[in-house]
Amino acid sequence: MVNVHTKLEDLNLVDRFLFSEAMESKEVYQAAINILLENEVELLGSPETEKELRVSPELRQVRLDVIGMDEEKTLYYTEMQKRNTGNLKKRSRYYQAQLDVSLLETGCKNFNLLNNSCLILIAPFDIFGRKLYRYTFEGTCRECPDLRLEDGAIRVFINTNGTNAEDFSQEFLDFMEYITASTDEKVKGIKSNRIRLIHEKVERIRASEKAGMKYMQRWEEIEYARDDGREEGFIKRLIQMVCKKIRRGKTIAEIADDLEEDLEQIEKIYNVAQEFAPTYDLNKIYDKCLEEYRGTAE
């Protein structure tokens, strides 16, 4: 009925926590971008991780895993998305809009001051169904396909399970495999110094007491319920977190994304919880969820 959160030592780069921690390093983030785009980018300063943007209290906030800037002042926004929430195309549009709004000061009339930007979304699934490793979107004219808008905005979608290997370097292909299996065994046969650099950072994070404490603080209540073998405690805690986010006006997709849980599972809890609004009685919601789960299983 529920998903169990992985221990820190078993996380892969596809897991948001490990990805954000690893990409805090300028050298590591630069290596990752260069591999993903197959381009040589020189970053300025350290990247920002888990960056939250909100242009208005009435609008939902945007949280990006990593943001960095290169020597040409181009911004690179990178997001790791492990689960398919079914809204990633529109989500990338919203992210781009929020990011652009945040780049100009109030009253600025010169839109040419907007930085060039590259939004990179990495996922272990194919959003577009064309079986490509990489989809790069830039504004082009329908009537004149050779005419580009040149507004400085690029959106890149990475599918780690593509099939067009002939179009990419061995380093890129090795990185696609490493993202979902970030292990010593996987790195043994890899010649890329950049992937090895990333793996060294991953190993330091796994061995870091500070990173371990940070990870445990984030998931301690869920992990406690799991380790103690009490599924009921885990489910109730999940329900409690869902209800808290419902009160904040968050949608099903937003809640699933925030909690890194399957959209279908959150939707079931969400729908049941709505029956008990506005009090959201935890025990009643739990009993109803359990009842529906048993009914489905039968």
C-alpha positions as CSV (number, residue, x, y, z in Angstrom):
1,M,0.0,0.0,0.0
2,V,2.9,2.3,0.7
3,N,6.3,3.0,-0.7
4,V,9.4,2.7,1.6
5,H,12.0,5.4,1.5
6,T,15.5,4.2,0.6
7,K,18.4,4.5,3.0
8,L,21.0,7.1,2.2
9,E,23.6,4.6,1.2
10,D,21.2,3.0,-1.3
11,L,20.2,6.2,-3.0
12,N,21.1,6.8,-6.7
13,L,21.7,10.1,-8.5
14,V,18.1,9.9,-9.8
15,D,16.9,10.4,-6.2
16,R,16.4,14.1,-5.6
17,F,18.1,14.3,-2.2
18,L,21.4,12.8,-3.4
19,F,21.3,14.8,-6.7
20,S,20.9,18.1,-4.9
21,E,23.6,17.3,-2.4
22,A,26.1,16.2,-5.1
23,M,25.4,19.2,-7.3
24,E,26.3,21.7,-4.6
25,S,29.8,21.4,-5.9
26,K,30.7,23.7,-8.8
27,E,32.9,21.1,-10.3
28,V,30.3,18.3,-10.1
29,Y,27.5,20.4,-11.5
30,Q,29.7,21.7,-14.3
31,A,30.7,18.1,-15.1
32,A,27.0,17.0,-15.2
33,I,25.9,19.9,-17.4
34,N,28.7,19.3,-19.8
35,I,27.9,15.7,-20.2
36,L,24.1,16.2,-20.5
37,L,24.4,19.0,-23.1
38,E,27.6,17.6,-24.7
39,N,29.0,21.1,-24.4
40,E,31.8,22.8,-22.6
41,V,30.4,25.2,-19.9
42,E,32.4,27.1,-17.4
43,L,30.4,27.9,-14.3
44,L,30.8,31.0,-12.1
45,G,30.7,30.3,-8.4
46,S,28.9,27.6,-6.5
47,P,25.4,26.5,-7.6
48,E,22.3,27.1,-5.5
49,T,20.4,23.9,-4.6
50,E,16.7,23.5,-3.6
51,K,16.1,27.1,-4.6
52,E,12.6,28.3,-3.9
53,L,11.0,31.1,-5.9
54,R,7.6,32.8,-5.3
55,V,6.8,35.9,-7.2
56,S,3.5,36.5,-5.3
57,P,2.0,35.1,-2.0
58,E,-1.0,34.1,-4.1
59,L,0.9,32.0,-6.5
60,R,2.5,28.6,-5.9
61,Q,6.2,28.6,-5.3
62,V,8.7,26.9,-7.6
63,R,11.5,24.8,-6.1
64,L,14.4,23.8,-8.3
65,D,17.0,21.2,-7.5
66,V,20.1,23.2,-8.8
67,I,20.8,26.6,-10.4
68,G,24.1,27.7,-11.8
69,M,25.5,30.5,-14.0
70,D,28.2,30.3,-16.6
71,E,30.7,32.9,-17.7
72,E,28.3,34.3,-20.3
73,K,25.7,34.8,-17.6
74,T,23.5,32.0,-19.0
75,L,21.5,30.3,-16.2
76,Y,21.2,26.5,-15.9
77,Y,18.2,25.2,-14.0
78,T,18.3,21.5,-13.5
79,E,15.6,19.3,-12.0
80,M,15.7,15.6,-11.3
81,Q,12.2,14.0,-11.6
82,K,12.1,10.3,-10.6
83,R,8.3,9.8,-10.9
84,N,6.1,10.7,-13.8
85,T,3.4,13.1,-12.4
86,G,1.8,13.4,-15.8
87,N,2.2,17.2,-15.9
88,L,5.9,17.8,-16.7
89,K,5.4,19.5,-20.0
90,K,3.1,22.2,-18.5
91,R,5.2,22.2,-15.4
92,S,8.3,23.2,-17.3
93,R,6.4,26.0,-18.9
94,Y,5.3,27.3,-15.4
95,Y,8.9,27.0,-14.1
96,Q,10.2,28.9,-17.1
97,A,7.7,31.7,-16.5
98,Q,8.4,32.0,-12.8
99,L,12.2,32.0,-13.4
100,D,12.0,34.7,-16.0
101,V,9.8,36.9,-13.8
102,S,12.4,36.6,-11.0
103,L,15.3,37.9,-13.2
104,L,14.1,41.5,-13.6
105,E,13.9,44.1,-10.9
106,T,10.6,45.9,-10.3
107,G,10.1,48.7,-12.8
108,C,12.7,47.4,-15.2
109,K,11.6,48.1,-18.8
110,N,14.5,46.6,-20.7
111,F,13.6,43.0,-21.4
112,N,16.9,42.4,-23.1
113,L,18.4,42.3,-19.7
114,L,16.9,38.8,-19.2
115,N,19.6,36.2,-18.9
116,N,19.7,33.4,-21.4
117,S,18.5,30.3,-19.7
118,C,18.6,26.5,-20.1
119,L,16.0,24.4,-18.1
120,I,17.1,20.8,-17.9
121,L,14.7,18.2,-16.6
122,I,16.2,14.7,-16.1
123,A,13.9,11.6,-15.8
124,P,14.2,7.8,-16.1
125,F,11.2,7.7,-18.4
126,D,10.2,9.1,-21.8
127,I,7.7,12.1,-21.6
128,F,7.3,12.3,-25.4
129,G,7.4,8.7,-26.4
130,R,9.9,9.0,-29.3
131,K,12.5,6.9,-27.5
132,L,15.2,9.7,-27.6
133,Y,17.7,10.3,-24.9
134,R,17.4,14.1,-25.2
135,Y,14.8,16.5,-26.4
136,T,15.8,20.1,-26.9
137,F,13.2,22.8,-27.4
138,E,13.8,26.3,-28.8
139,G,11.3,28.7,-30.2
140,T,10.9,28.2,-34.0
141,C,8.4,29.6,-36.5
142,R,5.8,27.1,-37.8
143,E,5.7,28.8,-41.2
144,C,9.5,29.2,-41.5
145,P,11.1,26.2,-39.6
146,D,14.5,27.7,-40.2
147,L,13.5,30.9,-38.3
148,R,14.3,30.8,-34.6
149,L,12.7,33.1,-32.1
150,E,16.1,33.6,-30.3
151,D,14.5,34.7,-27.0
152,G,17.4,33.0,-25.1
153,A,15.3,30.3,-23.5
154,I,16.0,26.6,-24.0
155,R,14.2,23.6,-22.4
156,V,15.9,20.3,-22.4
157,F,14.3,17.0,-21.4
158,I,16.6,14.1,-20.6
159,N,15.3,10.5,-20.8
160,T,17.8,8.1,-19.3
161,N,16.1,5.2,-21.2
162,G,16.5,6.4,-24.7
163,T,17.4,4.1,-27.6
164,N,19.2,6.4,-30.1
165,A,22.7,5.6,-28.8
166,E,24.3,6.2,-32.1
167,D,23.7,10.0,-31.7
168,F,25.6,10.3,-28.4
169,S,29.1,10.0,-27.0
170,Q,30.0,7.0,-24.8
171,E,30.4,9.4,-21.9
172,F,26.8,10.5,-22.3
173,L,25.5,6.9,-22.5
174,D,27.5,5.9,-19.5
175,F,26.1,8.8,-17.5
176,M,22.5,7.8,-18.4
177,E,23.2,4.4,-16.8
178,Y,25.0,5.9,-13.8
179,I,22.1,8.2,-13.0
180,T,19.9,5.3,-12.1
181,A,22.6,2.9,-10.8
182,S,25.2,5.1,-9.0
183,T,27.4,2.3,-7.8
184,D,31.1,1.3,-7.6
185,E,30.3,-1.6,-9.9
186,K,28.9,0.7,-12.5
187,V,31.8,3.0,-12.4
188,K,34.5,0.3,-12.8
189,G,34.2,0.1,-16.6
190,I,33.7,3.8,-17.1
191,K,36.6,5.8,-18.6
192,S,35.1,9.3,-18.1
193,N,36.9,11.4,-15.6
194,R,33.9,13.6,-15.2
195,I,31.6,10.7,-14.2
196,R,34.3,9.5,-11.8
197,L,34.4,13.0,-10.3
198,I,30.7,12.9,-9.8
199,H,30.9,9.4,-8.2
200,E,33.6,10.5,-5.8
201,K,31.2,13.2,-4.6
202,V,28.4,10.7,-4.3
203,E,30.5,8.4,-2.2
204,R,31.6,11.3,0.1
205,I,27.9,12.2,0.7
206,R,27.0,8.6,1.5
207,A,29.9,8.5,4.0
208,S,29.1,11.9,5.5
209,E,27.6,12.0,9.0
210,K,26.3,15.5,8.3
211,A,24.5,14.4,5.1
212,G,23.2,11.3,6.9
213,M,21.7,13.5,9.6
214,K,20.2,15.9,7.1
215,Y,18.6,12.9,5.2
216,M,17.3,11.4,8.5
217,Q,15.9,14.7,9.7
218,R,13.9,14.9,6.4
219,W,12.5,11.5,6.7
220,E,12.9,10.5,10.3
221,E,9.3,10.0,11.1
222,I,8.7,7.9,8.0
223,E,11.8,5.9,8.5
224,Y,11.0,5.3,12.2
225,A,7.6,3.9,11.3
226,R,9.2,1.6,8.6
227,D,12.0,0.3,10.8
228,D,9.7,-0.4,13.6
229,G,7.6,-2.5,11.3
230,R,4.5,-0.4,11.9
231,E,2.8,0.1,8.6
232,E,-0.1,1.8,10.3
233,G,2.2,4.5,11.7
234,F,3.8,5.1,8.3
235,I,0.4,5.4,6.6
236,K,-1.0,7.7,9.2
237,R,2.0,10.0,9.0
238,L,1.7,10.1,5.2
239,I,-2.0,11.0,5.6
240,Q,-1.2,13.7,8.1
241,M,1.3,15.3,5.7
242,V,-1.1,15.1,2.8
243,C,-3.9,16.8,4.9
244,K,-1.5,19.5,5.9
245,K,-0.7,20.3,2.3
246,I,-4.4,20.2,1.4
247,R,-5.0,22.9,3.9
248,R,-2.4,25.0,2.2
249,G,-4.3,24.7,-1.1
250,K,-1.9,22.4,-2.9
251,T,-3.0,20.1,-5.7
252,I,-2.6,16.4,-5.9
253,A,0.3,16.7,-8.3
254,E,2.0,19.3,-6.1
255,I,1.6,17.1,-3.0
256,A,2.9,14.0,-4.8
257,D,5.9,16.0,-6.0
258,D,6.6,17.5,-2.6
259,L,6.5,14.2,-0.8
260,E,8.1,12.2,-3.6
261,E,5.3,9.7,-3.6
262,D,3.4,8.1,-6.5
263,L,0.6,10.3,-7.9
264,E,-1.9,7.5,-7.8
265,Q,-1.3,6.8,-4.1
266,I,-1.6,10.5,-3.1
267,E,-4.7,10.9,-5.2
268,K,-6.4,8.1,-3.3
269,I,-5.6,9.7,0.1
270,Y,-6.5,13.1,-1.2
271,N,-9.9,12.0,-2.4
272,V,-10.7,10.3,0.9
273,A,-9.5,13.2,3.0
274,Q,-11.8,15.6,1.1
275,E,-14.7,13.6,2.5
276,F,-13.7,14.5,6.0
277,A,-12.9,18.2,5.4
278,P,-12.5,20.6,7.1
279,T,-11.5,18.6,10.3
280,Y,-9.6,15.9,8.4
281,D,-10.0,13.3,11.2
282,L,-6.8,11.2,10.9
283,N,-8.3,8.0,12.2
284,K,-11.4,8.2,10.0
285,I,-9.3,8.9,6.9
286,Y,-7.0,6.0,7.7
287,D,-9.9,3.6,8.2
288,K,-11.6,4.7,5.0
289,C,-8.3,4.4,3.1
290,L,-7.7,0.9,4.5
291,E,-11.3,-0.1,3.7
292,E,-10.9,1.0,0.1
293,Y,-7.5,-0.7,-0.2
294,R,-8.9,-4.0,1.0
295,G,-11.8,-3.7,-1.3
296,T,-9.5,-3.1,-4.3
297,A,-7.3,-6.1,-3.2
298,E,-10.3,-8.4,-3.1
